[in-house]
Amino acid sequence: MKMRRKSDLPTKLCASCGRPFAWRKKWARDWESVRYCSERCRRSAKTEPPRRNRGN
C-alpha cells in the first residue's frame, strides 16, 4: 500500500465548529455521512446551536 500525505486526503468542514478535517481510515465505510470532526463536536451539536468560524 502506498503512503499518502495528509494534504492528499479528502477534507470536509465540521458542522459544529466549522474547521476543516481530513479523511480517517475508520471513516472509510461511511465517509459520506460523517459530519463532525470529533466526538466532542458531535456531542455539543446536540445541545448548542451551530457556531460560525470567526477565522481564528
PDB file of N, CA, C and O in Angstrom:
ATOM      1  N   MET A   1       0.837  -1.186   0.000  1.00  0.00           N
ATOM      2  CA  MET A   1       0.000   0.000   0.000  1.00  0.00           C
ATOM      3  C   MET A   1       0.882   1.250   0.000  1.00  0.00           C
ATOM      4  O   MET A   1       1.820   1.362   0.789  1.00  0.00           O
ATOM      5  N   LYS A   2       0.576   2.155  -0.868  1.00  0.00           N
ATOM      6  CA  LYS A   2       1.345   3.384  -0.996  1.00  0.00           C
ATOM      7  C   LYS A   2       0.917   4.394   0.080  1.00  0.00           C
ATOM      8  O   LYS A   2      -0.273   4.586   0.330  1.00  0.00           O
ATOM      9  N   MET A   3       1.893   5.021   0.698  1.00  0.00           N
ATOM     10  CA  MET A   3       1.605   6.026   1.725  1.00  0.00           C
ATOM     11  C   MET A   3       1.120   7.313   1.063  1.00  0.00           C
ATOM     12  O   MET A   3       1.598   7.690  -0.007  1.00  0.00           O
ATOM     13  N   ARG A   4       0.167   7.979   1.708  1.00  0.00           N
ATOM     14  CA  ARG A   4      -0.346   9.256   1.218  1.00  0.00           C
ATOM     15  C   ARG A   4      -0.036  10.344   2.227  1.00  0.00           C
ATOM     16  O   ARG A   4       0.036  10.108   3.433  1.00  0.00           O
ATOM     17  N   ARG A   5       0.141  11.519   1.706  1.00  0.00           N
ATOM     18  CA  ARG A   5       0.306  12.671   2.596  1.00  0.00           C
ATOM     19  C   ARG A   5      -1.070  13.104   3.084  1.00  0.00           C
ATOM     20  O   ARG A   5      -2.073  12.917   2.395  1.00  0.00           O
ATOM     21  N   LYS A   6      -1.107  13.674   4.259  1.00  0.00           N
ATOM     22  CA  LYS A   6      -2.381  14.129   4.808  1.00  0.00           C
ATOM     23  C   LYS A   6      -3.025  15.186   3.898  1.00  0.00           C
ATOM     24  O   LYS A   6      -4.251  15.261   3.813  1.00  0.00           O
ATOM     25  N   SER A   7      -2.227  15.980   3.237  1.00  0.00           N
ATOM     26  CA  SER A   7      -2.762  17.005   2.343  1.00  0.00           C
ATOM     27  C   SER A   7      -3.428  16.415   1.108  1.00  0.00           C
ATOM     28  O   SER A   7      -4.196  17.105   0.438  1.00  0.00           O
ATOM     29  N   ASP A   8      -3.150  15.147   0.792  1.00  0.00           N
ATOM     30  CA  ASP A   8      -3.759  14.487  -0.364  1.00  0.00           C
ATOM     31  C   ASP A   8      -5.103  13.835  -0.046  1.00  0.00           C
ATOM     32  O   ASP A   8      -5.813  13.416  -0.960  1.00  0.00           O
ATOM     33  N   LEU A   9      -5.459  13.744   1.228  1.00  0.00           N
ATOM     34  CA  LEU A   9      -6.699  13.096   1.622  1.00  0.00           C
ATOM     35  C   LEU A   9      -7.884  14.050   1.456  1.00  0.00           C
ATOM     36  O   LEU A   9      -7.709  15.267   1.527  1.00  0.00           O
ATOM     37  N   PRO A  10      -9.094  13.510   1.235  1.00  0.00           N
ATOM     38  CA  PRO A  10     -10.274  14.382   1.126  1.00  0.00           C
ATOM     39  C   PRO A  10     -10.559  15.075   2.451  1.00  0.00           C
ATOM     40  O   PRO A  10     -10.251  14.538   3.515  1.00  0.00           O
ATOM     41  N   THR A  11     -11.141  16.256   2.388  1.00  0.00           N
ATOM     42  CA  THR A  11     -11.462  17.016   3.601  1.00  0.00           C
ATOM     43  C   THR A  11     -12.919  17.463   3.580  1.00  0.00           C
ATOM     44  O   THR A  11     -13.563  17.492   2.531  1.00  0.00           O
ATOM     45  N   LYS A  12     -13.420  17.807   4.754  1.00  0.00           N
ATOM     46  CA  LYS A  12     -14.763  18.358   4.933  1.00  0.00           C
ATOM     47  C   LYS A  12     -14.690  19.435   6.001  1.00  0.00           C
ATOM     48  O   LYS A  12     -13.687  19.550   6.707  1.00  0.00           O
ATOM     49  N   LEU A  13     -15.757  20.231   6.122  1.00  0.00           N
ATOM     50  CA  LEU A  13     -15.866  21.206   7.197  1.00  0.00           C
ATOM     51  C   LEU A  13     -16.791  20.633   8.263  1.00  0.00           C
ATOM     52  O   LEU A  13     -17.838  20.068   7.950  1.00  0.00           O
ATOM     53  N   CYS A  14     -16.400  20.782   9.510  1.00  0.00           N
ATOM     54  CA  CYS A  14     -17.184  20.285  10.634  1.00  0.00           C
ATOM     55  C   CYS A  14     -18.486  21.082  10.739  1.00  0.00           C
ATOM     56  O   CYS A  14     -18.474  22.310  10.655  1.00  0.00           O
ATOM     57  N   ALA A  15     -19.599  20.385  10.921  1.00  0.00           N
ATOM     58  CA  ALA A  15     -20.903  21.030  11.031  1.00  0.00           C
ATOM     59  C   ALA A  15     -21.064  21.787  12.345  1.00  0.00           C
ATOM     60  O   ALA A  15     -21.943  22.642  12.455  1.00  0.00           O
ATOM     61  N   SER A  16     -20.242  21.492  13.330  1.00  0.00           N
ATOM     62  CA  SER A  16     -20.345  22.135  14.628  1.00  0.00           C
ATOM     63  C   SER A  16     -19.395  23.328  14.760  1.00  0.00           C
ATOM     64  O   SER A  16     -19.832  24.440  15.054  1.00  0.00           O
ATOM     65  N   CYS A  17     -18.102  23.097  14.542  1.00  0.00           N
ATOM     66  CA  CYS A  17     -17.112  24.164  14.767  1.00  0.00           C
ATOM     67  C   CYS A  17     -16.683  24.861  13.478  1.00  0.00           C
ATOM     68  O   CYS A  17     -16.113  25.950  13.543  1.00  0.00           O
ATOM     69  N   GLY A  18     -16.935  24.278  12.323  1.00  0.00           N
ATOM     70  CA  GLY A  18     -16.595  24.906  11.051  1.00  0.00           C
ATOM     71  C   GLY A  18     -15.158  24.706  10.608  1.00  0.00           C
ATOM     72  O   GLY A  18     -14.760  25.239   9.573  1.00  0.00           O
ATOM     73  N   ARG A  19     -14.372  23.957  11.355  1.00  0.00           N
ATOM     74  CA  ARG A  19     -12.978  23.723  10.988  1.00  0.00           C
ATOM     75  C   ARG A  19     -12.873  22.583   9.978  1.00  0.00           C
ATOM     76  O   ARG A  19     -13.694  21.665   9.991  1.00  0.00           O
ATOM     77  N   PRO A  20     -11.876  22.637   9.111  1.00  0.00           N
ATOM     78  CA  PRO A  20     -11.686  21.527   8.170  1.00  0.00           C
ATOM     79  C   PRO A  20     -11.087  20.317   8.868  1.00  0.00           C
ATOM     80  O   PRO A  20     -10.279  20.455   9.786  1.00  0.00           O
ATOM     81  N   PHE A  21     -11.493  19.118   8.424  1.00  0.00           N
ATOM     82  CA  PHE A  21     -10.903  17.886   8.940  1.00  0.00           C
ATOM     83  C   PHE A  21     -10.727  16.914   7.792  1.00  0.00           C
ATOM     84  O   PHE A  21     -11.460  16.959   6.804  1.00  0.00           O
ATOM     85  N   ALA A  22      -9.739  16.029   7.932  1.00  0.00           N
ATOM     86  CA  ALA A  22      -9.368  15.106   6.856  1.00  0.00           C
ATOM     87  C   ALA A  22      -9.952  13.719   7.083  1.00  0.00           C
ATOM     88  O   ALA A  22     -10.317  13.348   8.199  1.00  0.00           O
ATOM     89  N   TRP A  23     -10.028  12.976   6.006  1.00  0.00           N
ATOM     90  CA  TRP A  23     -10.498  11.594   5.998  1.00  0.00           C
ATOM     91  C   TRP A  23      -9.660  10.760   6.951  1.00  0.00           C
ATOM     92  O   TRP A  23      -8.451  10.963   7.064  1.00  0.00           O
ATOM     93  N   ARG A  24     -10.302   9.819   7.637  1.00  0.00           N
ATOM     94  CA  ARG A  24      -9.601   8.861   8.501  1.00  0.00           C
ATOM     95  C   ARG A  24     -10.006   7.460   8.089  1.00  0.00           C
ATOM     96  O   ARG A  24     -11.115   7.245   7.599  1.00  0.00           O
ATOM     97  N   LYS A  25      -9.114   6.514   8.285  1.00  0.00           N
ATOM     98  CA  LYS A  25      -9.389   5.142   7.872  1.00  0.00           C
ATOM     99  C   LYS A  25     -10.645   4.582   8.546  1.00  0.00           C
ATOM    100  O   LYS A  25     -11.389   3.825   7.924  1.00  0.00           O
ATOM    101  N   LYS A  26     -10.888   4.945   9.808  1.00  0.00           N
ATOM    102  CA  LYS A  26     -12.063   4.416  10.498  1.00  0.00           C
ATOM    103  C   LYS A  26     -13.372   4.934   9.891  1.00  0.00           C
ATOM    104  O   LYS A  26     -14.436   4.370  10.150  1.00  0.00           O
ATOM    105  N   TRP A  27     -13.304   6.001   9.088  1.00  0.00           N
ATOM    106  CA  TRP A  27     -14.496   6.538   8.423  1.00  0.00           C
ATOM    107  C   TRP A  27     -14.638   6.033   6.990  1.00  0.00           C
ATOM    108  O   TRP A  27     -15.506   6.515   6.264  1.00  0.00           O
ATOM    109  N   ALA A  28     -13.820   5.086   6.564  1.00  0.00           N
ATOM    110  CA  ALA A  28     -13.798   4.636   5.170  1.00  0.00           C
ATOM    111  C   ALA A  28     -15.163   4.157   4.687  1.00  0.00           C
ATOM    112  O   ALA A  28     -15.557   4.462   3.561  1.00  0.00           O
ATOM    113  N   ARG A  29     -15.884   3.418   5.510  1.00  0.00           N
ATOM    114  CA  ARG A  29     -17.173   2.865   5.082  1.00  0.00           C
ATOM    115  C   ARG A  29     -18.274   3.909   4.997  1.00  0.00           C
ATOM    116  O   ARG A  29     -19.175   3.781   4.167  1.00  0.00           O
ATOM    117  N   ASP A  30     -18.223   4.935   5.833  1.00  0.00           N
ATOM    118  CA  ASP A  30     -19.324   5.905   5.859  1.00  0.00           C
ATOM    119  C   ASP A  30     -18.863   7.360   5.768  1.00  0.00           C
ATOM    120  O   ASP A  30     -19.421   8.228   6.439  1.00  0.00           O
ATOM    121  N   TRP A  31     -17.863   7.628   4.955  1.00  0.00           N
ATOM    122  CA  TRP A  31     -17.320   8.985   4.794  1.00  0.00           C
ATOM    123  C   TRP A  31     -18.405   9.976   4.379  1.00  0.00           C
ATOM    124  O   TRP A  31     -18.376  11.132   4.803  1.00  0.00           O
ATOM    125  N   GLU A  32     -19.354   9.544   3.562  1.00  0.00           N
ATOM    126  CA  GLU A  32     -20.420  10.439   3.097  1.00  0.00           C
ATOM    127  C   GLU A  32     -21.309  10.932   4.252  1.00  0.00           C
ATOM    128  O   GLU A  32     -21.856  12.032   4.178  1.00  0.00           O
ATOM    129  N   SER A  33     -21.452  10.145   5.294  1.00  0.00           N
ATOM    130  CA  SER A  33     -22.334  10.534   6.394  1.00  0.00           C
ATOM    131  C   SER A  33     -21.603  11.222   7.553  1.00  0.00           C
ATOM    132  O   SER A  33     -22.252  11.689   8.489  1.00  0.00           O
ATOM    133  N   VAL A  34     -20.278  11.294   7.511  1.00  0.00           N
ATOM    134  CA  VAL A  34     -19.509  11.943   8.582  1.00  0.00           C
ATOM    135  C   VAL A  34     -19.727  13.450   8.499  1.00  0.00           C
ATOM    136  O   VAL A  34     -19.548  14.054   7.441  1.00  0.00           O
ATOM    137  N   ARG A  35     -20.118  14.058   9.634  1.00  0.00           N
ATOM    138  CA  ARG A  35     -20.394  15.497   9.655  1.00  0.00           C
ATOM    139  C   ARG A  35     -19.528  16.272  10.645  1.00  0.00           C
ATOM    140  O   ARG A  35     -19.340  17.479  10.496  1.00  0.00           O
ATOM    141  N   TYR A  36     -19.003  15.582  11.651  1.00  0.00           N
ATOM    142  CA  TYR A  36     -18.278  16.255  12.729  1.00  0.00           C
ATOM    143  C   TYR A  36     -16.828  15.792  12.794  1.00  0.00           C
ATOM    144  O   TYR A  36     -16.525  14.642  12.477  1.00  0.00           O
ATOM    145  N   CYS A  37     -15.932  16.689  13.207  1.00  0.00           N
ATOM    146  CA  CYS A  37     -14.506  16.386  13.244  1.00  0.00           C
ATOM    147  C   CYS A  37     -14.121  15.540  14.459  1.00  0.00           C
ATOM    148  O   CYS A  37     -13.087  14.873  14.446  1.00  0.00           O
ATOM    149  N   SER A  38     -14.941  15.564  15.497  1.00  0.00           N
ATOM    150  CA  SER A  38     -14.601  14.832  16.716  1.00  0.00           C
ATOM    151  C   SER A  38     -15.859  14.448  17.482  1.00  0.00           C
ATOM    152  O   SER A  38     -16.956  14.928  17.198  1.00  0.00           O
ATOM    153  N   GLU A  39     -15.673  13.587  18.444  1.00  0.00           N
ATOM    154  CA  GLU A  39     -16.778  13.183  19.318  1.00  0.00           C
ATOM    155  C   GLU A  39     -17.281  14.382  20.123  1.00  0.00           C
ATOM    156  O   GLU A  39     -18.480  14.511  20.368  1.00  0.00           O
ATOM    157  N   ARG A  40     -16.378  15.242  20.527  1.00  0.00           N
ATOM    158  CA  ARG A  40     -16.761  16.441  21.287  1.00  0.00           C
ATOM    159  C   ARG A  40     -17.694  17.345  20.474  1.00  0.00           C
ATOM    160  O   ARG A  40     -18.690  17.839  21.002  1.00  0.00           O
ATOM    161  N   CYS A  41     -17.378  17.562  19.202  1.00  0.00           N
ATOM    162  CA  CYS A  41     -18.238  18.380  18.346  1.00  0.00           C
ATOM    163  C   CYS A  41     -19.584  17.710  18.113  1.00  0.00           C
ATOM    164  O   CYS A  41     -20.617  18.380  18.079  1.00  0.00           O
ATOM    165  N   ARG A  42     -19.575  16.384  17.953  1.00  0.00           N
ATOM    166  CA  ARG A  42     -20.824  15.655  17.738  1.00  0.00           C
ATOM    167  C   ARG A  42     -21.748  15.795  18.947  1.00  0.00           C
ATOM    168  O   ARG A  42     -22.948  16.019  18.794  1.00  0.00           O
ATOM    169  N   ARG A  43     -21.183  15.661  20.148  1.00  0.00           N
ATOM    170  CA  ARG A  43     -21.989  15.797  21.364  1.00  0.00           C
ATOM    171  C   ARG A  43     -22.475  17.227  21.566  1.00  0.00           C
ATOM    172  O   ARG A  43     -23.625  17.437  21.952  1.00  0.00           O
ATOM    173  N   SER A  44     -21.620  18.211  21.312  1.00  0.00           N
ATOM    174  CA  SER A  44     -22.010  19.604  21.541  1.00  0.00           C
ATOM    175  C   SER A  44     -23.027  20.085  20.514  1.00  0.00           C
ATOM    176  O   SER A  44     -23.786  21.013  20.795  1.00  0.00           O
ATOM    177  N   ALA A  45     -23.061  19.485  19.345  1.00  0.00           N
ATOM    178  CA  ALA A  45     -24.011  19.883  18.308  1.00  0.00           C
ATOM    179  C   ALA A  45     -25.443  19.583  18.727  1.00  0.00           C
ATOM    180  O   ALA A  45     -26.373  20.251  18.276  1.00  0.00           O
ATOM    181  N   LYS A  46     -25.628  18.587  19.584  1.00  0.00           N
ATOM    182  CA  LYS A  46     -26.968  18.236  20.047  1.00  0.00           C
ATOM    183  C   LYS A  46     -27.501  19.231  21.069  1.00  0.00           C
ATOM    184  O   LYS A  46     -28.715  19.355  21.230  1.00  0.00           O
ATOM    185  N   THR A  47     -26.615  19.940  21.759  1.00  0.00           N
ATOM    186  CA  THR A  47     -27.039  20.828  22.832  1.00  0.00           C
ATOM    187  C   THR A  47     -26.910  22.309  22.494  1.00  0.00           C
ATOM    188  O   THR A  47     -27.590  23.138  23.099  1.00  0.00           O
ATOM    189  N   GLU A  48     -26.051  22.656  21.540  1.00  0.00           N
ATOM    190  CA  GLU A  48     -25.804  24.062  21.216  1.00  0.00           C
ATOM    191  C   GLU A  48     -26.199  24.359  19.780  1.00  0.00           C
ATOM    192  O   GLU A  48     -26.168  23.466  18.935  1.00  0.00           O
ATOM    193  N   PRO A  49     -26.572  25.611  19.489  1.00  0.00           N
ATOM    194  CA  PRO A  49     -26.802  25.985  18.092  1.00  0.00           C
ATOM    195  C   PRO A  49     -25.472  25.989  17.328  1.00  0.00           C
ATOM    196  O   PRO A  49     -24.424  26.131  17.957  1.00  0.00           O
ATOM    197  N   PRO A  50     -25.473  25.840  16.002  1.00  0.00           N
ATOM    198  CA  PRO A  50     -24.217  25.816  15.233  1.00  0.00           C
ATOM    199  C   PRO A  50     -23.423  27.106  15.402  1.00  0.00           C
ATOM    200  O   PRO A  50     -23.989  28.198  15.429  1.00  0.00           O
ATOM    201  N   ARG A  51     -22.103  26.966  15.515  1.00  0.00           N
ATOM    202  CA  ARG A  51     -21.206  28.117  15.654  1.00  0.00           C
ATOM    203  C   ARG A  51     -20.669  28.520  14.297  1.00  0.00           C
ATOM    204  O   ARG A  51     -20.569  27.696  13.388  1.00  0.00           O
ATOM    205  N   ARG A  52     -20.332  29.762  14.165  1.00  0.00           N
ATOM    206  CA  ARG A  52     -19.693  30.263  12.944  1.00  0.00           C
ATOM    207  C   ARG A  52     -18.211  30.364  13.177  1.00  0.00           C
ATOM    208  O   ARG A  52     -17.779  30.795  14.246  1.00  0.00           O
ATOM    209  N   ASN A  53     -17.423  29.978  12.200  1.00  0.00           N
ATOM    210  CA  ASN A  53     -15.972  30.093  12.309  1.00  0.00           C
ATOM    211  C   ASN A  53     -15.597  31.559  12.151  1.00  0.00           C
ATOM    212  O   ASN A  53     -15.951  32.191  11.156  1.00  0.00           O
ATOM    213  N   ARG A  54     -14.890  32.090  13.118  1.00  0.00           N
ATOM    214  CA  ARG A  54     -14.526  33.515  13.107  1.00  0.00           C
ATOM    215  C   ARG A  54     -13.187  33.773  12.447  1.00  0.00           C
ATOM    216  O   ARG A  54     -12.678  34.893  12.492  1.00  0.00           O
ATOM    217  N   GLY A  55     -12.610  32.747  11.832  1.00  0.00           N
ATOM    218  CA  GLY A  55     -11.337  32.933  11.155  1.00  0.00           C
ATOM    219  C   GLY A  55     -10.154  32.938  12.091  1.00  0.00           C
ATOM    220  O   GLY A  55      -9.096  33.455  11.732  1.00  0.00           O
ATOM    221  N   ASN A  56     -10.293  32.386  13.270  1.00  0.00           N
ATOM    222  CA  ASN A  56      -9.186  32.332  14.237  1.00  0.00           C
ATOM    223  C   ASN A  56      -8.205  31.297  13.861  1.00  0.00           C
ATOM    224  O   ASN A  56      -7.208  31.109  14.559  1.00  0.00           O
TER     225      ASN A  56
END
